[in-house]
Amino acid sequence: MASNIHPVFRQGATALITGAASGIGLLTAQLCYSRGMNLVLLDKNETALAQTTKQFPTTNSSKTTTHVMDVSSISAWQNLAQQVKGLYPQGIDFLMLNAGAGPTPAEGLTQWEDAHYFERTFAINTLGYTNGLASFLGTVTGAKDIPRAIVLTGSKQGITNPPSNPAYNASKAAVRTIAEHLAFDLAETAPNVSVHLLIPGWTYTGFHTETFKEKPDGAWTSEQVVGFMDRKMAEDVFYIVCPDNEVTEDLDKRRIRWASDDIIYGRPPLTRWRDGWKDIAQREIAELQL
């Protein structure tokens, strides 16, 4: 195995990927399939998932199964775990919890008036991850002598916290916390399992097709994100903070530092977007010494 590839991506290993019918999940499935891995693909969109299956036909060396599922349902996860255990009793080698959604408040209600907006966002974007871990973590950590990996897809919105979508930002901030604790715990109990928090930047996926019919110049493609993830996993990086065509890795670091300094220096929250602070933030972010 080449040193520039994480050893989990090997022929005969098994990958379970949520949100696999499109975007980052689909491109990750392509990566795994290209390396001879078995695929267990989950998505709520039955039509898109059926099309996905055609791209990854079962061969003599690898097997593909698909499962239409709502990741917010713990009973659905438990049923799936029984099915997968029968197919792959040796366990899952690569677990990618990636399914996400961006619900909006009901017409006529603000974000603060629609409790369902918060409930549904967290049910998919956060509990969809903890449900997956509760159902499959044991199958990942059961083997102690082979390299395995877990990837949780977060978001920069869960770190720099831009205004306008508090439920989505909070749900992704929770994913960051979950991933950090998981990495800490497994470092001692299952050191053969690497944990990674994938933090995409502006990425053109199904989230954006209603707003942008074609990929904006500033956005990355899902293929670029997955390629970046592939390289950073090989380097054993936990925080995989992806740039895009507008924001460099250096600028990301400066913005993250500024956001954290709101707490350290007792500034109002979200100063980067506040009137009276915007110009100061822009100037000082550019001058920050890292």
Secondary structure, DSSP 8 states (H G I E B T S, - for coil): --TTS-TTS-TT-EEEEESTTSHHHHHHHHHHHHTT-EEEEEES-HHHHHHHHHHS---SS--EEEEE--TT-HHHHHHHHHHHHHH-TT--SEEEE---------TT--TTT-HHHHHHHHHHHTHHHHHHHHHHHHHHHS-SSS-EEEEEE--GGGTT--TT-HHHHHHHHHHHHHHHHHHHHHHHH-TTEEEEEEE--SB-STTTTTT-SS--TT-B-HHHHHHHHHHHHHTT-SEEE---SS--HHHHHHHHHHHHHHHHTT--TTGGGSTTTHHHHHHHHHH---
